[in-house]
Amino acid sequence: MGDRTTELPEKVCAKIPQQSEDLELIHRSQAGDTDAFDELVTKYRTKIFSMIYGIVGNECDAWDLAQESFLKAWRSIHRFRGRSSFYTWLYRITTNVTIDSLRRKCRRSEVELDDTIPTFLPSPGDNYERAEIRDQVYAALAQLGPEHRAVIVLKEIEDLQYREIAEILNVSIGTVMSRLFYARKKLQSILRPIFKPAEVQNEKLGFSCNAAIALP
């Protein structure tokens, strides 16, 4: 029999050098090297901001929570043992910080929908209809509870796998699927009067999620 070469999926191959680079920066950070941790922050801050923004829908709050998450990660970096990838570990910290913030806000007062609609104008390439749809989607997301909002963002915006989401949220894959099912049905119910019936019956959220809620 001839030699058989097993090719790894492209996505997996791309992660291998990234994880190796992260480990070097993590080891230096654990030794107190702030410059190394700054490199990790620079590498992941856009993804972290986008994830938080998708949950809270407010630009200023998202940057504040991103800073809080990175600060917590720095204080906890010595506890990182490499049992998961760094970005999964960081996402878990960020998700917990964001959900805790939303719970505190809900306890203080009812969240106004206007506070969860993006405060910036669409870029010149966006048309009015897309900007309007994005606002409506964020307003609908604001009506979900923190846990359901988080799972929607991690799956639909961040495009993570069920296993990754379960690891980040520290729940079972079954819980992820249950929350995602509930969140999608809830969003379909909220958005049904706005979108065409055929769009509402879409397999995901009832509309083209990536086009509707992609950040500018």
C-alpha positions as CSV (number, residue, x, y, z in Angstrom):
1,M,0.0,0.0,0.0
2,G,1.2,3.5,-0.8
3,D,1.7,6.2,1.8
4,R,-1.5,8.1,2.6
5,T,-1.3,11.7,3.7
6,T,-4.1,13.0,5.9
7,E,-4.7,16.6,5.3
8,L,-5.9,18.7,8.1
9,P,-8.8,21.1,7.5
10,E,-7.6,24.6,6.4
11,K,-9.2,26.2,9.5
12,V,-7.3,23.8,11.8
13,C,-4.0,24.4,10.0
14,A,-4.4,28.1,10.3
15,K,-4.9,27.8,14.1
16,I,-1.7,25.8,14.8
17,P,0.9,28.6,14.3
18,Q,-1.5,31.0,15.9
19,Q,-1.7,28.9,19.1
20,S,2.0,28.4,19.1
21,E,2.5,32.2,18.9
22,D,0.0,32.8,21.6
23,L,1.7,30.3,24.0
24,E,5.0,32.2,23.7
25,L,3.3,35.5,24.5
26,I,1.3,33.9,27.3
27,H,4.5,32.4,28.9
28,R,6.1,35.8,28.7
29,S,3.0,37.5,30.2
30,Q,2.9,35.0,33.0
31,A,6.5,36.1,33.8
32,G,5.3,39.7,34.1
33,D,6.1,40.9,30.6
34,T,3.4,43.6,30.0
35,D,4.6,44.1,26.4
36,A,3.8,40.5,25.6
37,F,0.3,40.9,27.0
38,D,-0.1,44.1,25.0
39,E,0.6,42.1,21.9
40,L,-2.2,39.7,22.9
41,V,-4.5,42.6,23.5
42,T,-3.7,44.1,20.1
43,K,-4.3,40.7,18.4
44,Y,-7.7,40.1,19.9
45,R,-9.2,43.5,20.8
46,T,-11.2,43.8,17.6
47,K,-12.8,40.4,17.9
48,I,-13.5,40.9,21.6
49,F,-15.1,44.3,20.9
50,S,-17.2,42.9,18.1
51,M,-18.4,40.1,20.3
52,I,-19.3,42.4,23.2
53,Y,-20.9,45.0,20.9
54,G,-23.1,42.2,19.4
55,I,-24.4,41.5,23.0
56,V,-24.7,45.0,24.4
57,G,-25.4,47.0,21.3
58,N,-23.7,50.2,22.6
59,E,-20.3,51.3,21.4
60,C,-19.1,53.0,24.6
61,D,-20.3,50.2,26.8
62,A,-18.6,47.7,24.6
63,W,-15.2,49.4,24.8
64,D,-15.5,49.7,28.6
65,L,-16.4,46.0,28.9
66,A,-13.5,45.1,26.6
67,Q,-11.1,47.0,28.8
68,E,-12.5,45.4,31.9
69,S,-12.2,41.9,30.3
70,F,-8.6,42.4,29.3
71,L,-7.8,43.7,32.8
72,K,-9.4,40.7,34.3
73,A,-7.4,38.4,31.9
74,W,-4.2,40.1,32.8
75,R,-4.9,39.6,36.5
76,S,-5.7,35.9,35.8
77,I,-3.1,35.1,33.2
78,H,-1.1,33.1,35.7
79,R,-4.0,30.6,36.0
80,F,-4.0,29.9,32.2
81,R,-2.9,26.2,31.8
82,G,-3.4,25.7,28.1
83,R,-6.3,23.2,28.5
84,S,-8.1,25.3,25.9
85,S,-6.9,27.8,23.3
86,F,-6.2,31.3,24.6
87,Y,-9.0,32.9,22.6
88,T,-11.5,30.4,24.1
89,W,-10.2,31.3,27.6
90,L,-10.4,35.0,26.8
91,Y,-13.9,34.7,25.3
92,R,-15.1,32.9,28.4
93,I,-13.8,35.8,30.6
94,T,-15.3,38.4,28.3
95,T,-18.7,36.7,28.1
96,N,-18.9,36.4,31.9
97,V,-17.9,40.1,32.3
98,T,-20.5,41.1,29.8
99,I,-23.4,39.0,31.1
100,D,-22.6,40.2,34.7
101,S,-22.8,43.8,33.5
102,L,-26.2,43.2,31.8
103,R,-27.6,41.5,34.9
104,R,-26.5,44.5,37.0
105,K,-28.1,46.9,34.5
106,C,-31.3,44.9,34.5
107,R,-31.4,44.9,38.3
108,R,-31.0,48.7,38.4
109,S,-33.6,49.5,35.8
110,E,-35.4,48.3,32.7
111,V,-33.2,48.6,29.7
112,E,-34.4,51.2,27.1
113,L,-34.4,49.9,23.6
114,D,-32.9,53.2,22.3
115,D,-29.8,52.6,24.5
116,T,-29.1,49.3,22.6
117,I,-29.3,50.7,19.1
118,P,-25.9,51.5,17.5
119,T,-24.9,55.2,18.1
120,F,-22.8,55.6,15.0
121,L,-24.0,56.2,11.4
122,P,-23.6,53.6,8.7
123,S,-20.6,53.8,6.6
124,P,-20.9,55.5,3.1
125,G,-21.1,52.0,1.5
126,D,-24.2,51.1,3.6
127,N,-27.6,51.9,2.3
128,Y,-30.4,53.2,4.4
129,E,-32.3,49.9,4.4
130,R,-29.4,47.9,5.7
131,A,-28.8,50.4,8.5
132,E,-32.5,50.4,9.4
133,I,-32.5,46.6,9.5
134,R,-29.4,46.5,11.7
135,D,-31.1,48.9,14.2
136,Q,-34.2,46.7,14.2
137,V,-32.1,43.6,14.8
138,Y,-30.2,45.1,17.7
139,A,-33.5,46.3,19.2
140,A,-34.8,42.7,19.0
141,L,-31.6,41.3,20.5
142,A,-32.0,43.7,23.5
143,Q,-35.3,41.9,24.3
144,L,-33.4,38.6,24.9
145,G,-32.0,37.7,28.3
146,P,-28.1,38.0,28.7
147,E,-27.5,34.2,28.3
148,H,-29.6,33.9,25.1
149,R,-28.2,37.1,23.7
150,A,-24.6,35.7,24.2
151,V,-25.3,32.4,22.5
152,I,-26.8,34.1,19.5
153,V,-23.8,36.5,19.1
154,L,-21.3,33.7,19.5
155,K,-23.0,31.5,17.0
156,E,-24.4,33.9,14.4
157,I,-21.9,36.8,14.5
158,E,-18.7,35.1,15.7
159,D,-19.6,31.9,13.8
160,L,-18.2,29.6,16.5
161,Q,-18.9,25.9,16.8
162,Y,-21.2,24.5,19.4
163,R,-18.3,22.9,21.2
164,E,-16.5,26.2,21.3
165,I,-19.5,28.1,22.6
166,A,-20.1,25.4,25.3
167,E,-16.5,25.8,26.4
168,I,-16.7,29.6,26.5
169,L,-20.0,29.6,28.4
170,N,-19.1,26.7,30.6
171,V,-22.3,24.8,29.8
172,S,-23.1,21.6,27.9
173,I,-23.5,21.5,24.1
174,G,-27.2,20.5,24.8
175,T,-27.7,23.7,26.8
176,V,-26.1,25.7,23.9
177,M,-28.5,24.2,21.4
178,S,-31.5,24.7,23.7
179,R,-30.6,28.4,24.3
180,L,-30.0,28.9,20.6
181,F,-33.3,27.3,19.6
182,Y,-35.2,29.5,22.1
183,A,-33.3,32.7,21.1
184,R,-33.9,32.1,17.4
185,K,-37.6,31.5,18.0
186,K,-37.9,34.6,20.1
187,L,-36.2,36.7,17.5
188,Q,-38.4,35.3,14.8
189,S,-41.5,36.2,16.8
190,I,-40.2,39.8,17.4
191,L,-39.1,40.3,13.8
192,R,-42.0,38.6,12.1
193,P,-44.0,41.9,11.7
194,I,-41.0,43.6,10.2
195,F,-39.6,41.0,7.7
196,K,-41.3,39.1,4.9
197,P,-42.7,35.6,5.9
198,A,-40.2,33.8,3.8
199,E,-37.3,35.6,5.5
200,V,-38.7,34.9,8.9
201,Q,-38.7,31.2,8.2
202,N,-35.0,31.3,7.5
203,E,-33.1,28.4,9.2
204,K,-31.2,30.9,11.4
205,L,-32.7,34.1,12.7
206,G,-35.5,34.7,10.1
207,F,-33.3,37.0,8.0
208,S,-29.8,37.2,6.6
209,C,-28.1,37.6,9.9
210,N,-24.6,38.4,8.6
211,A,-25.8,41.1,6.3
212,A,-28.2,42.6,8.8
213,I,-26.0,42.8,11.9
214,A,-22.5,43.0,10.6
215,L,-20.5,45.8,12.1
216,P,-19.5,48.7,9.8
